[in-house]
Amino acid sequence: MEKITIVGAGLAGSLLSVYMAKKGFAVDVYERRPDMRKAAISAGKSINLALSVRGIHALKEVGLYDEIKKISIPMYGRMIHSIDGVTQFQQYGKDNSEYINSVSRGDLNKKLMDLADEFRSVKFHFNKRCMGMNLDKNELYFHDELTQANIAVKSKVTVATDGATSPIRMEMLKIPRFDFSQEYENYGYKELHIPPNDDGSFKMETNALHIWPRGSFMLIALPNMDGSFTCTLFIAYDRSLGGNASFEYLDTREKVSDFFKENFPDALEIMPSLLEDFFGNPTGTLITVKSYPWCVDGKLAMLGDSCHAIVPFFGQGMNAAFEDCIYLNECITNSPGKWNDIFNNYQQMRKANTDAIADLAQENFVEMRDLVADPRFLLEKKIESELYKRFPDTFVPKYTMVTFMRIPYSTALNRGKIQASILHALSDCKSSIDEIDWTAAETLVKKELAPLNY
């Protein structure tokens, strides 16, 4: 039985181990953290996951979706909260058949590990911190966090799923002509909490992603199975960029309390542990990573955040990593045993698309924190919805292409730019959808867009 080594037992690594076991490989998975199913540790990151079609497809392929559906909450749209407490619902899809799912990162990771453990050919090695790799010797190096021993592991085929700060990628930097960029946003995030009512019910609309857009900053909230909401505040690090809306300024309990009273009064009313959460929880960073090549000969490939980390504003980080697993699995099927071909085909399929979703995620940050409350943006969304109804095979909203379809991310990015220009032209000097010339709209759509072949 051929052996594969996976570095990292997060979401992508655990899912990939199942794919590989189903392919008949022996799989060793090395993870720096303890087994999260036994130790009381964080899942590693803040921000609930937004599971959508791409991720669902992967879970269906390994037979886990029905189980995950039980611990997911459908969100049919955005609930926008204005400063005066008025809310407005913006539906994601054409109807309630199109929705994203709020799911706990930790619970999903544990379910994937449990599924992997059902295969005798999969073995997890916890508390093993990767220290690097010798590509010439095909040798991985780990530090045992319990015994403090250093371990060398021979590995003919390795897949690195070791995250945005990947030690394996650090080894790739030594390779000639390896392209790498990382860009930190000058924004951080803080996880906060809205508890359930005394009877366990939700304090706000359950089936929505709640957003408090405030121009240069925002608060979001996603529902949990226990009736609570996981909230995330996104603001600038530095006062020079964000003024009072910055972590640098918000350094006392009084300042935080006043900031929420001014900007999120309705949220403040239902956040009894705000100050404890704000000063007790770490400040998260937002990073975009792009790299290439992802593979070395037929012996190493990177997957997920290790080669293409993105910011969370399109809810596609996990979905994109799961889609990596789908395509790597497909490449193994198409070229069995030919690892050089497998890895090359995999990175050719994925590179342009992961670059595209990175760009889309950065764009969506501006939309979420600012544009969702802009009158012209709201008018354009109405025009977009009507064009989708009139030309369902041609004018497909960018959000729909990314979230509810499996077309390439690069296609969604490119068509999205064309469609944005159409919407901008149609909405120019208009204040109502009743003012739109639909004959002119049809001419514009047919001129600029070919039918979407999917």
C-alpha positions in Angstrom: 0.0 0.0 0.0 1.5 3.3 -1.1 2.0 5.9 1.7 1.1 9.6 1.7 2.1 12.0 4.4 -0.1 15.0 5.1 1.3 17.9 7.2 -1.6 19.5 9.1 -4.8 18.0 10.4 -7.0 21.1 10.0 -10.1 21.1 7.8 -8.2 20.5 4.5 -5.8 18.0 5.8 -8.5 15.9 7.6 -10.7 15.9 4.5 -7.8 15.0 2.2 -6.9 12.1 4.5 -10.4 10.7 3.8 -10.1 11.2 0.1 -6.7 9.4 0.1 -7.9 6.5 2.3 -10.8 6.0 -0.1 -8.2 5.8 -2.9 -6.4 3.0 -1.1 -3.4 4.9 0.3 -1.9 4.5 3.7 -2.0 8.0 5.2 0.0 9.6 8.0 -1.2 12.9 9.2 1.0 15.1 11.4 -0.5 17.9 13.5 1.2 20.4 15.8 -1.8 20.7 18.1 -3.2 18.1 20.5 -6.2 16.1 19.4 -9.0 18.7 19.6 -11.5 15.9 20.3 -9.8 15.2 23.6 -8.1 18.5 24.6 -9.9 21.7 25.4 -8.3 23.8 22.7 -9.5 26.4 20.2 -10.2 25.3 16.7 -7.4 27.7 15.7 -9.3 30.6 14.3 -12.2 32.9 14.9 -15.1 33.5 12.5 -17.7 30.8 11.9 -17.5 29.1 8.6 -19.9 29.7 5.7 -20.3 26.3 4.0 -21.6 26.6 0.4 -21.9 24.5 -2.8 -18.2 23.9 -3.4 -17.6 22.6 0.2 -20.8 20.7 0.2 -19.8 18.9 -3.0 -16.6 17.7 -1.3 -18.4 16.6 1.8 -20.9 14.7 -0.4 -18.0 12.9 -2.2 -16.7 11.6 1.1 -20.1 10.8 2.5 -20.2 13.3 5.3 -22.6 16.0 4.2 -25.8 14.5 5.8 -24.0 14.5 9.1 -22.7 18.1 8.8 -26.1 19.3 7.7 -27.4 18.4 11.2 -25.0 20.9 12.8 -25.4 23.7 10.2 -27.8 26.6 10.2 -29.0 27.9 6.8 -28.5 31.6 6.2 -30.8 32.9 3.4 -29.3 36.4 3.2 -27.8 39.4 4.9 -29.6 41.2 7.7 -28.3 44.8 7.6 -28.4 46.8 10.9 -28.4 50.6 10.6 -27.3 52.8 13.5 -30.9 53.6 14.5 -31.7 49.9 14.9 -33.7 49.5 11.6 -32.9 46.2 9.9 -33.1 45.3 6.2 -32.9 41.8 4.7 -31.0 41.2 1.5 -31.6 37.8 0.1 -28.5 35.9 -1.2 -30.1 33.8 -4.0 -33.1 33.8 -6.3 -35.2 32.1 -3.6 -34.8 30.1 -0.4 -33.3 27.1 -2.3 -30.0 29.1 -2.4 -28.4 29.7 1.0 -25.1 29.4 2.8 -24.6 27.4 6.0 -23.2 28.6 9.3 -21.1 25.8 10.9 -18.6 25.7 13.7 -15.0 25.3 12.5 -14.1 23.1 15.4 -17.2 20.8 15.1 -16.6 20.3 11.4 -12.9 19.5 12.0 -13.8 16.9 14.6 -16.4 15.3 12.3 -13.8 15.0 9.6 -11.2 13.5 12.0 -13.8 11.0 13.2 -14.6 10.0 9.6 -10.8 9.6 8.9 -10.4 7.4 12.0 -12.9 4.9 10.4 -10.2 4.0 8.0 -7.5 1.7 9.4 -5.1 3.1 6.8 -5.2 6.6 8.4 -3.1 7.5 11.4 -3.0 10.8 13.1 0.2 12.0 14.9 -0.7 14.9 17.3 1.6 17.3 19.1 4.1 17.1 16.2 5.2 20.6 15.1 6.7 20.6 11.6 10.1 22.2 11.6 10.8 21.9 7.9 11.6 19.5 5.1 14.7 18.4 3.1 13.4 18.1 -0.4 16.5 16.4 -1.7 16.2 13.6 0.9 12.4 13.5 0.9 12.6 13.9 4.7 10.3 15.8 7.0 11.3 17.1 10.4 9.0 17.4 13.4 9.4 18.4 17.1 7.3 16.4 19.6 5.7 19.0 21.8 5.2 16.4 24.6 8.6 14.6 24.7 10.6 17.5 23.3 12.2 15.0 20.9 13.1 15.9 17.3 11.9 13.4 14.7 12.9 12.8 11.0 10.3 11.1 8.8 11.0 9.8 5.3 8.1 10.6 2.9 8.0 9.7 -0.8 4.8 11.7 -1.3 3.9 14.7 0.9 0.9 17.1 0.8 1.2 20.2 3.0 -2.0 21.5 4.4 -0.2 23.4 7.2 -1.9 26.8 6.9 -1.1 30.4 6.1 2.1 30.4 8.0 3.2 27.0 6.5 6.7 25.8 7.5 6.7 23.7 4.3 6.2 26.8 2.2 9.2 28.3 3.9 11.3 25.5 2.5 9.8 26.2 -1.0 11.3 29.7 -0.7 14.7 28.1 -1.2 13.7 26.9 -4.7 14.8 29.0 -7.6 12.0 31.0 -9.3 9.5 30.3 -6.5 7.0 33.2 -6.5 5.6 34.2 -3.1 3.7 37.2 -1.8 1.8 37.9 1.4 -0.3 40.9 2.2 -1.6 41.7 5.6 -4.6 43.9 5.7 -4.3 46.9 8.0 -7.4 45.5 9.7 -7.7 43.0 12.4 -10.7 41.2 13.9 -12.0 40.4 17.4 -14.3 37.6 18.2 -17.3 38.6 20.4 -20.4 36.8 21.6 -24.2 37.2 21.8 -25.7 34.6 24.1 -29.1 32.9 23.6 -32.2 33.9 25.5 -32.9 32.1 28.8 -35.1 29.6 27.0 -32.3 28.8 24.4 -33.9 30.8 21.6 -32.0 33.3 19.4 -32.0 37.0 20.2 -32.1 38.0 16.5 -33.2 36.5 13.2 -31.8 33.0 13.1 -31.4 32.3 9.3 -29.3 35.3 8.3 -25.8 36.6 8.4 -26.1 39.9 10.4 -24.0 42.9 9.3 -23.5 46.3 10.9 -21.8 48.2 8.1 -20.2 51.4 9.1 -18.1 52.5 6.1 -14.5 51.8 7.2 -15.4 49.1 9.7 -18.1 46.6 10.5 -19.5 44.0 12.9 -20.9 40.7 11.7 -22.7 37.8 13.5 -23.4 34.2 12.5 -25.8 31.9 14.3 -24.7 28.8 16.4 -26.6 25.6 17.1 -27.0 26.6 20.8 -28.9 29.8 20.1 -25.9 32.1 20.4 -24.2 34.2 17.7 -20.5 34.4 17.1 -19.8 38.0 16.4 -16.7 39.4 14.7 -15.6 43.1 14.8 -13.4 44.2 11.9 -11.6 47.5 12.4 -8.2 49.1 11.6 -5.2 48.4 13.7 -3.8 51.9 13.6 -5.4 55.1 14.7 -3.7 56.8 11.7 -6.0 54.8 9.4 -9.1 54.2 11.5 -9.1 57.1 14.0 -11.3 56.0 17.0 -12.4 52.9 15.1 -9.0 51.2 15.6 -7.5 48.7 18.0 -4.9 51.3 18.9 -7.5 53.7 20.2 -9.8 51.2 21.8 -7.5 50.4 24.8 -9.8 51.0 27.7 -13.2 49.5 28.8 -14.7 53.0 28.7 -13.6 53.6 25.1 -14.9 50.3 23.9 -18.2 50.8 25.7 -18.6 54.3 24.2 -17.6 53.0 20.7 -20.3 50.4 20.7 -22.9 52.8 22.2 -22.2 55.1 19.2 -21.9 52.6 16.4 -23.7 49.4 17.4 -26.3 50.3 20.0 -28.7 47.5 19.2 -25.9 44.9 19.4 -24.6 46.3 22.6 -27.9 45.7 24.3 -27.6 41.9 23.7 -23.8 41.6 24.4 -23.5 41.3 28.2 -19.9 40.0 28.0 -18.7 42.5 25.4 -15.9 44.0 27.5 -14.7 40.6 28.8 -14.6 39.3 25.3 -13.0 42.3 23.8 -10.1 42.3 26.2 -9.9 38.6 26.8 -9.9 37.3 23.2 -6.9 37.7 20.9 -6.8 40.1 17.9 -6.8 38.1 14.7 -4.9 39.1 11.5 -6.1 39.1 8.0 -3.7 37.9 5.3 -3.7 37.1 1.6 -1.0 34.6 0.4 -0.2 33.8 -3.2 2.5 31.5 -4.4 3.7 29.4 -7.3 4.7 26.7 -8.0 2.8 24.7 -5.4 4.6 21.4 -6.2 8.1 20.0 -6.4 8.6 17.2 -8.9 6.3 14.4 -7.8 7.1 14.4 -4.2 5.5 17.5 -2.6 2.4 19.6 -3.1 0.8 22.4 -1.1 -2.9 22.7 -0.7 -5.3 25.2 0.9 -4.1 28.1 3.0 -0.5 26.9 2.7 -0.4 28.1 -0.9 -3.4 30.5 -1.2 -4.7 32.0 2.0 -7.4 34.5 1.6 -9.4 37.0 3.7 -12.8 35.7 4.9 -15.1 38.2 3.3 -16.6 36.0 0.6 -16.9 33.0 3.0 -14.8 30.9 0.6 -11.5 30.0 2.4 -12.7 26.6 3.5 -14.7 26.0 0.3 -11.7 26.8 -1.9 -9.5 24.4 0.1 -12.1 21.7 -0.1 -12.3 22.3 -3.8 -8.5 21.8 -4.0 -9.1 18.3 -2.5 -11.8 17.6 -5.1 -9.4 18.4 -8.0 -6.4 16.7 -6.5 -8.5 13.6 -6.1 -9.6 13.9 -9.7 -6.0 14.2 -10.9 -5.0 11.1 -9.0 -7.9 9.2 -10.7 -6.8 10.5 -14.2 -3.1 9.7 -13.8 -2.8 6.9 -11.2 0.7 6.6 -9.8 2.2 9.4 -11.9 2.7 11.9 -9.1 4.6 14.5 -11.2 1.7 14.6 -13.7 -0.8 14.6 -10.9 0.7 17.5 -9.0 1.3 19.6 -12.2 -2.2 19.1 -13.4 -3.6 20.0 -10.0 -1.8 23.3 -9.7 -2.6 24.2 -13.3 -6.3 23.7 -12.6 -6.3 25.6 -9.4 -3.7 28.5 -9.5 -5.7 31.0 -11.6 -8.9 30.3 -9.7 -7.4 30.7 -6.2 -5.8 34.0 -7.3 -9.3 35.0 -8.4 -11.1 34.2 -5.2 -8.4 36.1 -3.3 -9.2 39.2 -5.3 -12.9 38.6 -5.0 -12.6 38.3 -1.2 -10.8 41.6 -0.9 -13.4 43.3 -3.1 -16.2 41.9 -0.9 -14.8 43.5 2.2 -15.5 46.9 0.8 -19.0 45.7 -0.2 -19.9 44.3 3.2 -18.6 47.2 5.4 -19.8 50.0 3.2 -21.7 49.4 -0.1 -24.5 47.3 1.4 -26.0 50.5 2.9 -25.4 52.6 -0.2 -28.6 53.6 -2.2 -27.0 53.2 -5.6 -25.6 49.8 -4.6 -29.1 48.7 -3.5 -30.6 49.9 -6.8 -27.9 47.9 -8.7 -28.8 44.8 -6.7 -32.4 45.2 -7.7 -31.4 45.6 -11.4 -29.1 42.6 -11.1 -31.9 40.4 -9.7 -34.2 41.5 -12.6 -31.6 40.8 -15.2 -31.0 37.4 -13.7 -34.7 36.6 -14.1 -34.8 37.9 -17.7 -31.5 36.3 -18.8 -30.8 33.4 -16.4 -28.3 31.7 -18.7 -26.3 34.9 -19.4 -26.5 37.4 -16.5 -25.8 35.4 -13.4 -24.9 37.4 -10.3 -21.3 37.2 -9.2 -22.3 36.1 -5.8 -24.3 33.3 -7.3 -21.5 32.1 -9.5 -19.1 32.0 -6.5 -21.4 30.6 -3.8 -24.1 28.6 -5.5 -22.3 27.2 -8.5 -19.0 25.4 -9.1 -17.9 27.3 -12.1 -14.2 28.5 -12.0 -13.6 31.4 -9.6 -11.7 33.1 -12.5 -14.8 33.0 -14.7 -16.8 34.5 -11.9 -14.2 37.3 -11.4 -14.0 38.2 -15.1 -17.8 38.0 -15.8 -18.4 39.9 -12.5 -16.3 42.9 -13.8 -18.3 43.0 -17.0 -21.6 42.8 -15.2 -20.6 45.5 -12.7 -20.0 47.9 -15.6 -23.4 47.0 -17.1 -25.1 47.7 -13.7 -23.2 50.9 -13.3 -24.3 52.1 -16.8 -27.9 51.2 -16.2 -28.1 52.8 -12.8 -26.5 56.0 -13.8 -28.7 59.0 -12.8 -31.5 56.6 -11.8 -33.2 56.5 -8.4 -35.7 53.7 -9.0 -35.8 50.4 -10.8 -39.0 51.7 -12.5 -36.8 54.1 -14.5 -34.8 51.4 -16.2 -35.0 51.0 -20.0 -35.2 47.2 -20.2 -34.9 47.2 -24.0 -31.6 49.0 -23.7 -30.6 46.7 -20.9 -31.2 43.6 -23.1 -29.1 45.1 -25.9 -26.2 45.8 -23.4 -26.3 42.4 -21.9 -26.3 40.6 -25.3 -23.5 42.8 -26.5 -21.2 42.4 -23.5 -21.9 38.8 -22.4 -22.1 35.4 -24.0 -24.3 32.7 -22.4 -22.6 31.1 -19.4 -21.6 27.6 -20.3 -22.0 25.5 -17.1 
